[in-house]
Every structure is written in structure tokens, then in C-alpha cells.
Amino acid sequence: MLVTPRVRHYQDLLYQDIEASGIQVRYTRGPTPSQTLNILLAPALLIWHRARGSRILHIHWIYQFSLPWAPRQQWARQIMEWWFGLYLRTAQSVGYAIVWTAHDLLPHEQVFADDVRARELLLSKAKVVIALSEATATELRALGARLVRVIPIGPYADRYPVTLTRKEARASFGFSGDDVVVALIGRIEEYKGADLLLLAIAQLPESSRIKLLIAGFCPDQDYREKVNRLISGTQGRTVSRLEWVPDEDLARYFQATDVAVFPFRAITNSASLLLAQSFGKPIVIPKLPALTDIPNNAAIRFDPGVGPLVEALQQAEMLSEADYQDMGAAGLAWATRFDWTNVARETIETYKEASRR
């Protein structure tokens, strides 16, 4: 079986039980350190791996088809869209059964000249599409997917050992015991709405006990500068770490957190959200179709917009201890309802179905 692209953590957890079952997993990382050259060699590598016995091509994302030195050039996007089509047709012609896991219905950063057209081609070539939620499955069927299987992501928290108490973790960031710490932890990108959260924090009354912890790598320099400007307007309420958080330190951030906030502008699925729930944190999320699967007793929901987000934050601040514990427990139960052994078993069945079709 051939997998593209290679992504740590999620795929480590997914494929460990699949490999234990006897299925050999290979990744299309390419033979050179040059991403551009590896893109050019991708169709040839398909043929080479097929000759070595790979029969399933499992596509998770398509960002690896973006030219690293011209990601926003329309001519480059057009060429890469054509090359992606050649890649899929090559896979089909040499006998791969294509499986697509729809982590995102469309990439958050444009990859091709027409990402919708590229998605339509992928849907037409995929024997089976894996959706991570029922809400996503409904959208995929409406888009024309022929066969959709729902396989949720398993929990993440076990990968991140807890070594500090809540008090110790909070003190490491300068938070007091009386503070209500809300956090946005994960890769900081515009679609996740960090700027909206900072605008909402700035509008809280002076009497509010809320403090904000925002942490994660921000790849877009312009957006990073915008976030930093907004942080300066939150009257000292914000502690920021706009950098990659090492795995061994991630639990400290969640130990310091009371409530995790995810003011997405748009979303299909979110590992960051699931990670927060895996740590038993109540969450604040917008009312978006892709998030309807999350139980109502595990989340505070708000209508998109800064004003409703302010109200949701104030609601989180006023949670009783019993409400807080109930929401955290409901979120943890939701995040752990489907462990990685079940994920692997269902994925193997999907591969068998794709091969039969």
C-alpha cells in the first residue's frame, strides 16, 4: 500500500495497527531532497511501487503538489493541476485502487488553478472516500462521491505525557489560580480565526478573569504580524508562543488551559480540536455544519462573529465547577469513542472494499 503525503503523529497512530496486521505501508516521499524534483518523479514512482506490489494508493492531502518556489503563481497552479491529473490517471492505468481521506473538502491555501475542479477529478477516480465525520460524509455524497465510509480519528492525548500539575503548568506561563485560561493551541492560520479571538478578548470587560494562551507555528508572515498587532490590543490578557510546540512540552499547555477556543471561519475536520477534547477540555466552537457531530453537552456554540464569540467566552467564564467537569467528560468520551485499533480495522476493510470495486 502506498500513502501520500507523509504526516507524523496521525499516520503513526493510524498505520501502526495496519502494519501489525501484515499490510506493508510505503510513503511517496520521493528519492531526492528537492520537493520540485520529487513532484516531477511522482508518476514514475507510482509505477515503481506498483511493480513492487503496492495495490492501494491512499491520498490524505494534496498540498504536496504545490511548487515550493511558486506557490501563488497562477501559471504554476495550472501546471500542477494538470500534473495532478496525470498522477491520478497514471495510478488508475497501472491498477491502483485510489482511496481518499477527506481531511479537508478543499485545501485552506489554494493549491491548483481550480481546486474545485481538482477535487471533482479526485472524487471521480477514488474508489472509496473516507470521511472523518457524518457531517463531512453528507457533504461528500452531495458532491458526488460514489462510496463514502465514516472513520473518525482516534484520540491523541496518550502521545503527550503529563509531567506537571495544573498549578505548576499555569505558573510556568504566569497565570494565577483565579484566572480563567482560554487557549487556542495548534498551527496558527487565518481560517482558524486567531484574529477573531483576539478581537473578542479585547472587548471583554475589565472585570473579566479571562486570560488567553495562544500557541503554535504561524507560517504566514503577514498573518503573524497581524496577530501580534492584535495581541498588543488585549491589555496584557494574552500570553503568546507563535512557534512550534515540541511534543514533549505540549501537555503543559493543556494543563494550563481551562477552556479551548476554536473560532474557525471554515473547517472540515480539526485534529487540534480533538486533541483538546482528548485532554478533557470544554471547547468553544462556532455553529458550522462540519461541527454538528460534536455533542451539544461537550461544547459552547456561538454564531459566527466577534460579538457572539465575546458572549461565548463570558459563558465559559461563568461555568460552574459541575458544568465544567460535565463538559470536559462529555468531550473526552466523544474524543475516545473510537480508538486507533478500531480506526485501523475499519481502514483495512475500506482497502478491501476499494480493491473489490
Secondary structure by P-SEA (a helix, b strand, c coil): ccccccccaaaaaacaaaaaacbbbbbcccccccaaaaaaaaaaaaaaaaaacccbbbbccccccccccccccaaaaaaaaaaaaaaaaaaaaaccbbbbccccccccccccccaaaaaaaaaaaccbbbbccaaaaaaaaaacccbbbbbbbccccccccccccaaaaaaaaccccccbbbbbcccccccccaaaaaaaaaaccccccbbbbbbcccccaaaaaaaaaaaaacccccccccccccccaaaaaaaaccbbbbbcccccccaaaaaaaaabbbbbbccccccccccccccccccccaaaaaaaaaaaaaccaaaaaaaaaaaaaaaacccaaaaaaaaaaaaaaaaac
